[in-house]
Amino acid sequence: MRFHVFVAAVFCCDVVGSRRIRGSSSSYKRFYRERKSFLCIDGSKIIPFEQVNDDYCDCDDGSDEPGTSACPRGRFYCTNLGFRPHYIPSSRVNDGICDCCDASDEYNSHAHCQNTCWNLGQRERAYVEGQMRTLDEGLQLKQQLIEEGVLLWREKQAQLRELQQVAEDLQMKLEERRRKKQEADRLKEPTSRAPEAGDNGGDGLFRGQNSTVTGTFKLLDSNKDGSITVDEVQAKVALVHDEERVLSEDEAVALLGGDHQTDLTKFQHTLWDILTNGDHVKIKDTHGAPGVGEDLRLKAEDRAAEWEASNLKKVEEAYETVNMEISDLREKLAIDYGPDWEFLFLNSQCYKLKVYEYTYTLCPFNQVTQQSTAGTEVSLGRWGMWEGAPENQYGRMVYENGEPCWQGGSRSTTVTLTCGTETALRSVKEPSKCQYIMDFQTPVACQPVLKQRGIHSEL
């Protein structure tokens, strides 16, 4: 009988010595082993062990009263089996409000608390499992975007090489067009010279007269009746490449715009235009007025000079456009799109979100804007840099130097990238005047390190 009592006593002493003190966590268990005295955890005082949790604060750090509200600096540990354990200020112990889901903080109050830890834990575990599924799917999508980014990067490089080749070809063409224009301008120069003093006065006057539409009209109007007929055209107009052949009636009618005769007004828009072009028909040798043929030749040279000038301008514009495209593409390729170019697909894309009366637009690597319902658009910043933490360099974007703020300075936006299965702008806030923060969700923000350590390690 004595032996049984001894064993029971030893067992009871062992249980008492190892039991957890109310309000303390298992990590602090070594400080609360029952013995004759208790050393305050900060080492400031030694008190009898029976004064632990006696509802009187003896230690300055409150370590002697983990399970009561006696110490102002004390903390009560909620075990919350099945959910997340956590600390609450000891002032909340037995205050009539359930703070711990296992109701352990209200062990001596009038509050009727239920243990809700298991239900909370189930919801939390379901949430974490959902987050893990999202992370798995996001990482798969990220891998696809990485592969697309590599291909897109190669395409951009090939596009740059093609544009550079086009620029080289256009440069050669530009030099050729400039040479042709100089030649055309050189041939055009005699048309701008005034008659010299030694020139025949009659011929000079005749040339001045026939350098006009009226002079040519009068030359072709043989009977001077104020109109040019088919017969007159056949008599004085010939084909450039077959001067000996007489024009048919149909050909003459076509030159007169479909009529059998024409007046001066209509002549300007029909036969005169054809003659001055000089590549189809011409006036036959007039034997007494050589100035007319010469005038038409010079006018053709004028048109040739204008044509070359027009061609030169087109080539110059094309060359300038290609160089602008090359500059723009080089600028885009100089941006940091991540180690595997996974963020490259975001370039040239824009994402919108309406918040009350404003529509916010994020164009990654370009700009952020805000548009009111009235249609007024304000720049909230242009692409600046990545500004993520060392462990997640690509977790945050900064857009700066937006439109001036009325309080001074310029508007700016910080964009935080979060993991998700879709790429979308999720939220926009303005925590301080003209300083905006955005939450931007995308699969490329998913990090394998999250899966390795678990989204929530306490469950």
TIKE-811998 format. One record per residue (C-alpha): residue number from 1; x, y, z. Coordinates in nm, 2 decimals, decimal comma. Last residue first. Example, Ala and Ser with C-alpha at 12.3 -4.5 7.8 and 13.67 -1.06 7.14 Angstrom:
BEGIN
nr:2&u:1,37&v:-0,11&w:0,71
nr:1&u:1,23&v:-0,45&w:0,78
This chain:
BEGIN
nr:459&u:-0,16&v:2,60&w:-3,97
nr:458&u:0,13&v:2,81&w:-3,86
nr:457&u:0,33&v:2,80&w:-4,18
nr:456&u:0,10&v:3,01&w:-4,39
nr:455&u:0,19&v:3,06&w:-4,75
nr:454&u:0,42&v:2,77&w:-4,75
nr:453&u:0,80&v:2,79&w:-4,73
nr:452&u:0,86&v:2,62&w:-5,07
nr:451&u:0,54&v:2,75&w:-5,22
nr:450&u:0,62&v:3,11&w:-5,15
nr:449&u:0,98&v:3,06&w:-5,28
nr:448&u:0,83&v:2,96&w:-5,62
nr:447&u:0,73&v:3,32&w:-5,67
nr:446&u:0,41&v:3,44&w:-5,85
nr:445&u:0,44&v:3,79&w:-5,99
nr:444&u:0,44&v:3,66&w:-6,35
nr:443&u:0,09&v:3,54&w:-6,29
nr:442&u:-0,04&v:3,89&w:-6,26
nr:441&u:-0,23&v:4,11&w:-6,01
nr:440&u:-0,17&v:4,49&w:-5,99
nr:439&u:-0,25&v:4,66&w:-5,66
nr:438&u:-0,21&v:5,04&w:-5,71
nr:437&u:-0,08&v:5,32&w:-5,49
nr:436&u:-0,12&v:5,69&w:-5,55
nr:435&u:0,06&v:6,00&w:-5,42
nr:434&u:-0,11&v:6,32&w:-5,54
nr:433&u:-0,23&v:6,40&w:-5,18
nr:432&u:-0,17&v:6,11&w:-4,95
nr:431&u:-0,32&v:5,76&w:-4,92
nr:430&u:-0,46&v:5,78&w:-5,28
nr:429&u:-0,58&v:5,43&w:-5,35
nr:428&u:-0,62&v:5,21&w:-5,66
nr:427&u:-0,73&v:4,84&w:-5,66
nr:426&u:-0,73&v:4,53&w:-5,87
nr:425&u:-0,56&v:4,61&w:-6,20
nr:424&u:-0,56&v:4,28&w:-6,40
nr:423&u:-0,35&v:3,99&w:-6,52
nr:422&u:-0,52&v:3,67&w:-6,42
nr:421&u:-0,41&v:3,37&w:-6,23
nr:420&u:-0,28&v:3,57&w:-5,94
nr:419&u:0,04&v:3,67&w:-5,76
nr:418&u:0,08&v:4,03&w:-5,65
nr:417&u:0,26&v:4,33&w:-5,81
nr:416&u:0,26&v:4,65&w:-5,61
nr:415&u:0,24&v:4,97&w:-5,83
nr:414&u:0,36&v:5,30&w:-5,68
nr:413&u:0,22&v:5,61&w:-5,85
nr:412&u:0,35&v:5,97&w:-5,87
nr:411&u:0,20&v:6,32&w:-5,91
nr:410&u:0,44&v:6,61&w:-5,92
nr:409&u:0,56&v:6,86&w:-5,66
nr:408&u:0,36&v:7,14&w:-5,52
nr:407&u:0,03&v:7,15&w:-5,34
nr:406&u:-0,16&v:7,19&w:-5,67
nr:405&u:0,01&v:6,87&w:-5,80
nr:404&u:0,21&v:6,89&w:-6,12
nr:403&u:0,14&v:6,63&w:-6,38
nr:402&u:0,33&v:6,30&w:-6,35
nr:401&u:0,70&v:6,29&w:-6,28
nr:400&u:0,70&v:5,94&w:-6,14
nr:399&u:0,59&v:5,58&w:-6,20
nr:398&u:0,74&v:5,33&w:-5,96
nr:397&u:0,70&v:4,95&w:-5,99
nr:396&u:0,70&v:4,69&w:-5,71
nr:395&u:0,76&v:4,32&w:-5,67
nr:394&u:1,03&v:4,28&w:-5,93
nr:393&u:1,32&v:4,29&w:-5,68
nr:392&u:1,16&v:4,03&w:-5,46
nr:391&u:1,42&v:3,93&w:-5,19
nr:390&u:1,60&v:4,26&w:-5,22
nr:389&u:1,26&v:4,45&w:-5,18
nr:388&u:1,10&v:4,59&w:-5,49
nr:387&u:1,17&v:4,93&w:-5,65
nr:386&u:1,17&v:4,87&w:-6,03
nr:385&u:1,21&v:5,19&w:-6,22
nr:384&u:1,05&v:5,51&w:-6,36
nr:383&u:0,77&v:5,47&w:-6,60
nr:382&u:0,56&v:5,79&w:-6,63
nr:381&u:0,34&v:5,93&w:-6,36
nr:380&u:-0,02&v:6,01&w:-6,26
nr:379&u:-0,09&v:6,19&w:-6,58
nr:378&u:-0,43&v:6,36&w:-6,58
nr:377&u:-0,72&v:6,31&w:-6,83
nr:376&u:-1,03&v:6,52&w:-6,83
nr:375&u:-1,32&v:6,33&w:-6,99
nr:374&u:-1,60&v:6,47&w:-6,77
nr:373&u:-1,63&v:6,13&w:-6,61
nr:372&u:-1,27&v:6,18&w:-6,48
nr:371&u:-0,97&v:6,02&w:-6,63
nr:370&u:-0,66&v:5,92&w:-6,43
nr:369&u:-0,34&v:5,81&w:-6,60
nr:368&u:-0,04&v:5,58&w:-6,54
nr:367&u:0,25&v:5,56&w:-6,79
nr:366&u:0,48&v:5,35&w:-7,00
nr:365&u:0,65&v:5,04&w:-6,86
nr:364&u:0,31&v:4,90&w:-6,77
nr:363&u:0,01&v:5,09&w:-6,91
nr:362&u:-0,20&v:5,14&w:-6,60
nr:361&u:-0,53&v:5,32&w:-6,66
nr:360&u:-0,75&v:5,47&w:-6,38
nr:359&u:-1,11&v:5,56&w:-6,45
nr:358&u:-1,25&v:5,82&w:-6,21
nr:357&u:-1,60&v:5,89&w:-6,08
nr:356&u:-1,61&v:5,61&w:-5,83
nr:355&u:-1,31&v:5,38&w:-5,89
nr:354&u:-1,31&v:5,24&w:-6,25
nr:353&u:-1,02&v:5,01&w:-6,33
nr:352&u:-0,82&v:4,99&w:-6,66
nr:351&u:-0,53&v:4,78&w:-6,78
nr:350&u:-0,30&v:4,88&w:-7,07
nr:349&u:-0,07&v:4,66&w:-7,29
nr:348&u:0,22&v:4,79&w:-7,51
nr:347&u:0,47&v:4,63&w:-7,27
nr:346&u:0,30&v:4,37&w:-7,04
nr:345&u:0,43&v:4,08&w:-7,26
nr:344&u:0,79&v:4,17&w:-7,16
nr:343&u:0,73&v:4,09&w:-6,79
nr:342&u:0,86&v:3,73&w:-6,82
nr:341&u:1,18&v:3,85&w:-7,00
nr:340&u:1,36&v:3,56&w:-6,82
nr:339&u:1,57&v:3,76&w:-6,57
nr:338&u:1,30&v:4,03&w:-6,55
nr:337&u:1,18&v:4,28&w:-6,81
nr:336&u:1,45&v:4,54&w:-6,75
nr:335&u:1,40&v:4,81&w:-7,01
nr:334&u:1,66&v:4,86&w:-7,29
nr:333&u:1,45&v:4,67&w:-7,54
nr:332&u:1,18&v:4,94&w:-7,52
nr:331&u:1,42&v:5,22&w:-7,58
nr:330&u:1,57&v:5,03&w:-7,87
nr:329&u:1,22&v:4,98&w:-8,02
nr:328&u:1,14&v:5,35&w:-7,99
nr:327&u:1,47&v:5,45&w:-8,15
nr:326&u:1,43&v:5,20&w:-8,43
nr:325&u:1,07&v:5,32&w:-8,49
nr:324&u:1,19&v:5,68&w:-8,50
nr:323&u:1,46&v:5,59&w:-8,75
nr:322&u:1,19&v:5,41&w:-8,97
nr:321&u:0,97&v:5,72&w:-8,96
nr:320&u:1,26&v:5,96&w:-9,05
nr:319&u:1,36&v:5,74&w:-9,35
nr:318&u:1,00&v:5,72&w:-9,47
nr:317&u:0,97&v:6,10&w:-9,44
nr:316&u:1,29&v:6,15&w:-9,63
nr:315&u:1,18&v:5,90&w:-9,90
nr:314&u:0,85&v:6,09&w:-9,94
nr:313&u:1,02&v:6,43&w:-9,96
nr:312&u:1,27&v:6,30&w:-10,22
nr:311&u:0,98&v:6,17&w:-10,43
nr:310&u:0,80&v:6,51&w:-10,42
nr:309&u:1,12&v:6,70&w:-10,51
nr:308&u:1,18&v:6,46&w:-10,80
nr:307&u:0,83&v:6,52&w:-10,92
nr:306&u:0,86&v:6,90&w:-10,89
nr:305&u:1,18&v:6,89&w:-11,09
nr:304&u:1,01&v:6,67&w:-11,35
nr:303&u:0,72&v:6,92&w:-11,36
nr:302&u:0,96&v:7,21&w:-11,42
nr:301&u:1,14&v:7,00&w:-11,69
nr:300&u:0,80&v:6,95&w:-11,86
nr:299&u:0,75&v:7,33&w:-11,84
nr:298&u:1,08&v:7,38&w:-12,01
nr:297&u:0,99&v:7,14&w:-12,29
nr:296&u:0,65&v:7,32&w:-12,33
nr:295&u:0,83&v:7,65&w:-12,36
nr:294&u:1,07&v:7,52&w:-12,62
nr:293&u:0,79&v:7,40&w:-12,83
nr:292&u:0,61&v:7,73&w:-12,81
nr:291&u:0,93&v:7,94&w:-12,86
nr:290&u:0,99&v:7,80&w:-13,21
nr:289&u:0,72&v:8,03&w:-13,35
nr:288&u:0,77&v:8,07&w:-13,72
nr:287&u:0,83&v:7,72&w:-13,84
nr:286&u:0,56&v:7,58&w:-13,61
nr:285&u:0,71&v:7,24&w:-13,57
nr:284&u:0,43&v:7,02&w:-13,44
nr:283&u:0,29&v:7,08&w:-13,09
nr:282&u:0,34&v:6,78&w:-12,86
nr:281&u:0,16&v:6,46&w:-12,75
nr:280&u:0,22&v:6,19&w:-12,50
nr:279&u:0,51&v:6,26&w:-12,25
nr:278&u:0,51&v:6,64&w:-12,26
nr:277&u:0,31&v:6,70&w:-11,94
nr:276&u:0,26&v:7,06&w:-12,06
nr:275&u:0,08&v:6,93&w:-12,37
nr:274&u:-0,16&v:6,70&w:-12,18
nr:273&u:-0,25&v:6,98&w:-11,93
nr:272&u:-0,31&v:7,22&w:-12,22
nr:271&u:-0,52&v:6,97&w:-12,41
nr:270&u:-0,78&v:6,93&w:-12,12
nr:269&u:-0,80&v:7,16&w:-11,82
nr:268&u:-0,67&v:7,48&w:-11,98
nr:267&u:-0,86&v:7,41&w:-12,30
nr:266&u:-1,19&v:7,41&w:-12,11
nr:265&u:-1,15&v:7,78&w:-12,03
nr:264&u:-1,00&v:7,87&w:-12,37
nr:263&u:-1,28&v:7,73&w:-12,57
nr:262&u:-1,32&v:7,37&w:-12,71
nr:261&u:-1,42&v:7,19&w:-13,02
nr:260&u:-1,53&v:6,85&w:-13,13
nr:259&u:-1,58&v:6,75&w:-12,76
nr:258&u:-1,46&v:6,45&w:-12,56
nr:257&u:-1,20&v:6,63&w:-12,35
nr:256&u:-1,04&v:6,81&w:-12,65
nr:255&u:-0,75&v:6,55&w:-12,65
nr:254&u:-1,02&v:6,27&w:-12,67
nr:253&u:-1,17&v:6,45&w:-12,98
nr:252&u:-0,83&v:6,46&w:-13,14
nr:251&u:-0,77&v:6,09&w:-13,08
nr:250&u:-1,12&v:6,01&w:-13,22
nr:249&u:-1,06&v:6,22&w:-13,53
nr:248&u:-0,73&v:6,04&w:-13,59
nr:247&u:-0,40&v:6,21&w:-13,53
nr:246&u:-0,18&v:6,25&w:-13,83
nr:245&u:0,13&v:6,03&w:-13,83
nr:244&u:0,47&v:6,20&w:-13,89
nr:243&u:0,53&v:6,29&w:-13,52
nr:242&u:0,53&v:5,93&w:-13,41
nr:241&u:0,70&v:5,92&w:-13,06
nr:240&u:0,57&v:6,25&w:-12,93
nr:239&u:0,23&v:6,22&w:-13,11
nr:238&u:0,14&v:6,52&w:-13,31
nr:237&u:-0,06&v:6,85&w:-13,27
nr:236&u:-0,08&v:7,13&w:-13,53
nr:235&u:-0,31&v:7,01&w:-13,81
nr:234&u:-0,50&v:6,74&w:-13,63
nr:233&u:-0,57&v:6,98&w:-13,34
nr:232&u:-0,69&v:7,24&w:-13,59
nr:231&u:-0,92&v:6,99&w:-13,76
nr:230&u:-1,07&v:6,88&w:-13,43
nr:229&u:-1,15&v:7,24&w:-13,35
nr:228&u:-1,00&v:7,50&w:-13,12
nr:227&u:-1,22&v:7,80&w:-13,03
nr:226&u:-1,19&v:8,18&w:-13,03
nr:225&u:-1,25&v:8,23&w:-13,40
nr:224&u:-0,88&v:8,30&w:-13,47
nr:223&u:-0,88&v:8,09&w:-13,79
nr:222&u:-0,56&v:7,90&w:-13,68
nr:221&u:-0,66&v:7,86&w:-13,31
nr:220&u:-0,36&v:7,64&w:-13,22
nr:219&u:-0,12&v:7,94&w:-13,17
nr:218&u:-0,39&v:8,14&w:-13,00
nr:217&u:-0,44&v:7,86&w:-12,74
nr:216&u:-0,06&v:7,84&w:-12,69
nr:215&u:-0,04&v:8,21&w:-12,62
nr:214&u:-0,35&v:8,20&w:-12,39
nr:213&u:-0,20&v:7,92&w:-12,18
nr:212&u:0,10&v:8,13&w:-12,11
nr:211&u:0,47&v:8,08&w:-12,21
nr:210&u:0,34&v:8,18&w:-12,56
nr:209&u:0,35&v:8,55&w:-12,50
nr:208&u:0,68&v:8,56&w:-12,33
nr:207&u:0,83&v:8,35&w:-12,61
nr:206&u:0,69&v:8,59&w:-12,87
nr:205&u:0,83&v:8,89&w:-12,69
nr:204&u:1,17&v:8,73&w:-12,67
nr:203&u:1,15&v:8,62&w:-13,04
nr:202&u:1,07&v:8,98&w:-13,14
nr:201&u:1,34&v:9,13&w:-12,93
nr:200&u:1,62&v:8,90&w:-13,05
nr:199&u:1,84&v:8,83&w:-12,76
nr:198&u:2,14&v:9,05&w:-12,69
nr:197&u:2,00&v:9,20&w:-12,37
nr:196&u:1,94&v:8,86&w:-12,21
nr:195&u:1,59&v:8,72&w:-12,17
nr:194&u:1,52&v:8,65&w:-11,80
nr:193&u:1,64&v:8,32&w:-11,65
nr:192&u:1,39&v:8,11&w:-11,45
nr:191&u:1,33&v:7,85&w:-11,72
nr:190&u:1,71&v:7,81&w:-11,77
nr:189&u:1,74&v:7,67&w:-11,41
nr:188&u:1,51&v:7,37&w:-11,46
nr:187&u:1,79&v:7,14&w:-11,59
nr:186&u:2,00&v:7,21&w:-11,27
nr:185&u:1,69&v:7,15&w:-11,05
nr:184&u:1,63&v:6,81&w:-11,22
nr:183&u:2,00&v:6,72&w:-11,16
nr:182&u:1,99&v:6,82&w:-10,80
nr:181&u:1,66&v:6,62&w:-10,76
nr:180&u:1,82&v:6,32&w:-10,91
nr:179&u:2,12&v:6,34&w:-10,67
nr:178&u:1,89&v:6,38&w:-10,37
nr:177&u:1,69&v:6,09&w:-10,48
nr:176&u:2,00&v:5,87&w:-10,51
nr:175&u:2,12&v:5,98&w:-10,16
nr:174&u:1,78&v:5,90&w:-10,02
nr:173&u:1,77&v:5,56&w:-10,18
nr:172&u:2,10&v:5,47&w:-10,02
nr:171&u:1,96&v:5,60&w:-9,68
nr:170&u:1,64&v:5,41&w:-9,74
nr:169&u:1,83&v:5,08&w:-9,79
nr:168&u:2,03&v:5,14&w:-9,47
nr:167&u:1,71&v:5,23&w:-9,28
nr:166&u:1,54&v:4,91&w:-9,41
nr:165&u:1,84&v:4,71&w:-9,28
nr:164&u:1,81&v:4,87&w:-8,94
nr:163&u:1,44&v:4,80&w:-8,94
nr:162&u:1,50&v:4,44&w:-9,01
nr:161&u:1,76&v:4,41&w:-8,74
nr:160&u:1,52&v:4,57&w:-8,49
nr:159&u:1,24&v:4,34&w:-8,59
nr:158&u:1,48&v:4,04&w:-8,54
nr:157&u:1,55&v:4,17&w:-8,19
nr:156&u:1,18&v:4,22&w:-8,12
nr:155&u:1,11&v:3,87&w:-8,24
nr:154&u:1,38&v:3,73&w:-8,02
nr:153&u:1,23&v:3,91&w:-7,72
nr:152&u:0,88&v:3,78&w:-7,81
nr:151&u:1,01&v:3,43&w:-7,82
nr:150&u:1,18&v:3,46&w:-7,48
nr:149&u:0,87&v:3,63&w:-7,34
nr:148&u:0,64&v:3,36&w:-7,47
nr:147&u:0,85&v:3,10&w:-7,29
nr:146&u:0,84&v:3,31&w:-6,97
nr:145&u:0,47&v:3,37&w:-7,02
nr:144&u:0,42&v:2,99&w:-7,03
nr:143&u:0,63&v:2,95&w:-6,71
nr:142&u:0,42&v:3,22&w:-6,55
nr:141&u:0,10&v:3,04&w:-6,63
nr:140&u:0,23&v:2,73&w:-6,46
nr:139&u:0,34&v:2,94&w:-6,16
nr:138&u:0,00&v:3,10&w:-6,14
nr:137&u:-0,17&v:2,77&w:-6,14
nr:136&u:0,04&v:2,64&w:-5,85
nr:135&u:0,00&v:2,98&w:-5,67
nr:134&u:-0,37&v:2,98&w:-5,72
nr:133&u:-0,39&v:2,62&w:-5,58
nr:132&u:-0,18&v:2,73&w:-5,29
nr:131&u:-0,40&v:3,03&w:-5,23
nr:130&u:-0,71&v:2,80&w:-5,24
nr:129&u:-0,54&v:2,56&w:-4,99
nr:128&u:-0,46&v:2,87&w:-4,77
nr:127&u:-0,83&v:2,97&w:-4,78
nr:126&u:-0,95&v:2,62&w:-4,70
nr:125&u:-0,71&v:2,60&w:-4,41
nr:124&u:-0,83&v:2,93&w:-4,28
nr:123&u:-1,19&v:2,83&w:-4,31
nr:122&u:-1,12&v:2,50&w:-4,13
nr:121&u:-0,91&v:2,68&w:-3,87
nr:120&u:-1,19&v:2,92&w:-3,80
nr:119&u:-1,43&v:2,63&w:-3,75
nr:118&u:-1,18&v:2,45&w:-3,52
nr:117&u:-1,10&v:2,75&w:-3,32
nr:116&u:-1,46&v:2,84&w:-3,24
nr:115&u:-1,46&v:2,74&w:-2,87
nr:114&u:-1,76&v:2,91&w:-2,73
nr:113&u:-1,75&v:3,20&w:-2,49
nr:112&u:-2,01&v:3,27&w:-2,22
nr:111&u:-1,89&v:3,58&w:-2,05
nr:110&u:-1,94&v:3,62&w:-1,68
nr:109&u:-1,57&v:3,60&w:-1,61
nr:108&u:-1,32&v:3,35&w:-1,47
nr:107&u:-1,19&v:3,15&w:-1,76
nr:106&u:-1,23&v:3,43&w:-2,01
nr:105&u:-0,89&v:3,43&w:-2,18
nr:104&u:-0,91&v:3,06&w:-2,26
nr:103&u:-1,22&v:3,10&w:-2,48
nr:102&u:-1,06&v:2,88&w:-2,75
nr:101&u:-1,11&v:3,15&w:-3,01
nr:100&u:-0,92&v:3,39&w:-2,78
nr:99&u:-1,05&v:3,74&w:-2,75
nr:98&u:-1,39&v:3,67&w:-2,59
nr:97&u:-1,50&v:3,99&w:-2,41
nr:96&u:-1,60&v:3,99&w:-2,05
nr:95&u:-1,28&v:4,14&w:-1,93
nr:94&u:-1,15&v:3,81&w:-1,79
nr:93&u:-0,81&v:3,86&w:-1,96
nr:92&u:-0,81&v:4,17&w:-2,19
nr:91&u:-0,55&v:4,36&w:-1,97
nr:90&u:-0,31&v:4,07&w:-2,04
nr:89&u:-0,25&v:4,21&w:-2,38
nr:88&u:-0,32&v:3,94&w:-2,64
nr:87&u:-0,08&v:3,68&w:-2,78
nr:86&u:-0,14&v:3,44&w:-3,07
nr:85&u:-0,21&v:3,08&w:-3,16
nr:84&u:-0,35&v:3,02&w:-3,51
nr:83&u:-0,63&v:2,76&w:-3,54
nr:82&u:-0,69&v:2,40&w:-3,44
nr:81&u:-0,58&v:2,46&w:-3,08
nr:80&u:-0,62&v:2,82&w:-3,00
nr:79&u:-0,33&v:2,84&w:-2,75
nr:78&u:-0,41&v:3,20&w:-2,66
nr:77&u:-0,10&v:3,34&w:-2,48
nr:76&u:-0,16&v:3,63&w:-2,24
nr:75&u:0,09&v:3,92&w:-2,23
nr:74&u:0,19&v:4,14&w:-1,94
nr:73&u:0,30&v:4,50&w:-1,95
nr:72&u:0,01&v:4,63&w:-1,73
nr:71&u:0,05&v:4,34&w:-1,49
nr:70&u:-0,26&v:4,21&w:-1,29
nr:69&u:-0,47&v:4,09&w:-1,59
nr:68&u:-0,41&v:3,73&w:-1,52
nr:67&u:-0,26&v:3,42&w:-1,69
nr:66&u:0,09&v:3,55&w:-1,77
nr:65&u:0,13&v:3,70&w:-1,42
nr:64&u:0,49&v:3,63&w:-1,31
nr:63&u:0,62&v:3,75&w:-1,65
nr:62&u:0,49&v:4,10&w:-1,60
nr:61&u:0,82&v:4,26&w:-1,71
nr:60&u:0,85&v:4,45&w:-1,38
nr:59&u:0,79&v:4,13&w:-1,19
nr:58&u:0,56&v:4,12&w:-0,88
nr:57&u:0,22&v:4,19&w:-1,03
nr:56&u:-0,06&v:4,05&w:-0,82
nr:55&u:-0,33&v:3,82&w:-0,96
nr:54&u:-0,17&v:3,51&w:-0,80
nr:53&u:-0,06&v:3,39&w:-1,14
nr:52&u:0,29&v:3,31&w:-1,01
nr:51&u:0,31&v:3,40&w:-0,63
nr:50&u:0,33&v:3,03&w:-0,54
nr:49&u:0,67&v:3,02&w:-0,70
nr:48&u:0,82&v:3,24&w:-0,43
nr:47&u:0,99&v:3,55&w:-0,59
nr:46&u:1,32&v:3,62&w:-0,75
nr:45&u:1,38&v:3,96&w:-0,92
nr:44&u:1,53&v:4,14&w:-1,22
nr:43&u:1,62&v:3,85&w:-1,43
nr:42&u:1,41&v:3,97&w:-1,73
nr:41&u:1,23&v:3,63&w:-1,71
nr:40&u:1,14&v:3,69&w:-1,34
nr:39&u:1,30&v:3,41&w:-1,15
nr:38&u:1,05&v:3,18&w:-0,96
nr:37&u:1,12&v:3,01&w:-0,63
nr:36&u:1,04&v:2,68&w:-0,45
nr:35&u:1,00&v:2,48&w:-0,77
nr:34&u:0,73&v:2,45&w:-1,04
nr:33&u:0,88&v:2,47&w:-1,39
nr:32&u:0,76&v:2,80&w:-1,53
nr:31&u:1,07&v:2,93&w:-1,71
nr:30&u:1,12&v:2,61&w:-1,90
nr:29&u:0,77&v:2,63&w:-2,05
nr:28&u:0,84&v:2,96&w:-2,23
nr:27&u:0,83&v:2,79&w:-2,58
nr:26&u:0,52&v:2,60&w:-2,47
nr:25&u:0,33&v:2,93&w:-2,44
nr:24&u:0,22&v:3,10&w:-2,12
nr:23&u:-0,13&v:3,22&w:-2,03
nr:22&u:-0,21&v:2,94&w:-1,78
nr:21&u:0,11&v:2,77&w:-1,66
nr:20&u:0,18&v:2,45&w:-1,85
nr:19&u:0,22&v:2,13&w:-1,65
nr:18&u:0,56&v:1,98&w:-1,61
nr:17&u:0,62&v:2,01&w:-1,23
nr:16&u:0,25&v:1,93&w:-1,15
nr:15&u:0,26&v:1,62&w:-1,37
nr:14&u:0,59&v:1,50&w:-1,22
nr:13&u:0,47&v:1,57&w:-0,86
nr:12&u:0,15&v:1,37&w:-0,94
nr:11&u:0,35&v:1,08&w:-1,07
nr:10&u:0,59&v:1,08&w:-0,77
nr:9&u:0,29&v:1,09&w:-0,53
nr:8&u:0,11&v:0,81&w:-0,71
nr:7&u:0,43&v:0,60&w:-0,69
nr:6&u:0,47&v:0,66&w:-0,32
nr:5&u:0,10&v:0,59&w:-0,25
nr:4&u:0,14&v:0,26&w:-0,44
nr:3&u:0,45&v:0,16&w:-0,24
nr:2&u:0,28&v:0,24&w:0,09
nr:1&u:0,00&v:0,00&w:0,00
